[in-house]
Amino acid sequence: MSTTPSPKPAIVEEAYTILMQLGGNKFLVMTGANKLMAAGRTEHNPNPWLRMDLRKNKAKVNRLKITLMPTDTYTVEFYQQVLVDWEPVISNQQTFELVYGEDLQTLFTSVTGYDTHL
């Protein structure tokens, strides 16, 4: 009896693709990004996204959210999120639309000041 591995869920593939366009594990090591969270394409969420926490940087943001749009471009959001009385409060928000995959690393470096690779 042979067991066939089940295919990866779409959520994993789409988030993995976004992470690879940022630089993969090298990106995570170089930038200190952590606590990755992702949402795949569903009938209620047509645009998959990847979110991560960031360490202190020149833009004073602690979150990054990258959303894949139907045009095969990304909407990239940098923002500061803190909890006040258990409610999230967002500030320092910077949103970039129509970003191509090959431009993600350059955009990240220009906003945060962190290099994504050696």
N, C-alpha and C positions, 0 to 999 in steps of 0.2 A: 504494500500500500504506500503510495507516494503522496506526500503533502505538497501542495502548491502554495507558495506564499501569496497571501492576499495582496491585491494592489494597494499602493499607498493612497490614502484618501486625498482628494483634490486639495484640501486645506494644507496638507503637508507640502505638496508639489508647488503650489502657488507661493506659499511663504518661503519655501526653499529657493525658488527662482529669484524672488526679490532679494533675499539675503545673499545669494551668489552674485547678483549684479552689484551689490555693495562691496563685495570682496570676500564673502564667506567667513570662515573662522579667523582669517587674518584681520578682517575688519573688526570682529568682536574683540580680538586681543589688542589691536592697536588703539581702539577707541574706548574700551571698557564698557561698551554697551552690554546690557544684561536684561533679564526678565522679559524675554521675548514672548509675545502673544500674537496669535493670528486668527483670522476668520476667513473661511473659504467662501466660495460662491454658492449661494443657496437661492431659493425662490424669494426669500425675504431680504437677502443681502446680495445684490448682483455684482458688487465690487469687492473682491477679496482684498485684505489688507494685512500688514505686518506692523506691529507696534513694539517699541523697546524703550527701556529706561536708559538715560544717558548720564554720564558723570558731569561734574561741573565744567563749564565751557564759557567761551567769550560771549555767547549769545544769551547766557543765563536761562537756558531751557533744560528741562530734565526728561522730556519725552520726544519721541520721533514716531510718527505714524505715516506709513507709505501705503497708498491705496492704488490698486491697478484699475484704471478706467477702461471703458469700452473701446476707446480710441488707441489702445495699447500704449498709452503714456501713463505717467504716474502723477498723482497729487501728493505732495510731500508737505507734511505739517510738523513744524517744530513748535513746542510750547512748554510752559512751566505749569505743572499741575500740583497743587497742594490741597490737603484736606482741612477745611475749616468747619468745625462742629459736624464732622463726618460727612460733609458735602464737598465734592470736588470744586475747586476754584481754578480757573484757567487764566493765565496771563502771558505776556511776551509772545503771543502767537504770531508765527510767520508761516504763510501758506504759499506754496509754489505749485502752479498747475502746468499741465502739458510738459512734464519733465520726461525726457527719454531715458531708458535704462542706462545708456552709456554716460549719462550726465549725473547720475546719482552720487557717485563718489566725489566729483568736483563740487557739487552743491553742498554736500555734507561738510566738506573741508572749509568751504567759504563761509558757512554759517557758524560752525562750532570751533573752527581753528584746529581741529584734529586731523592728522593725516590718516588715511584709510589703509595705507600700505607702506612698506619700507622704501 
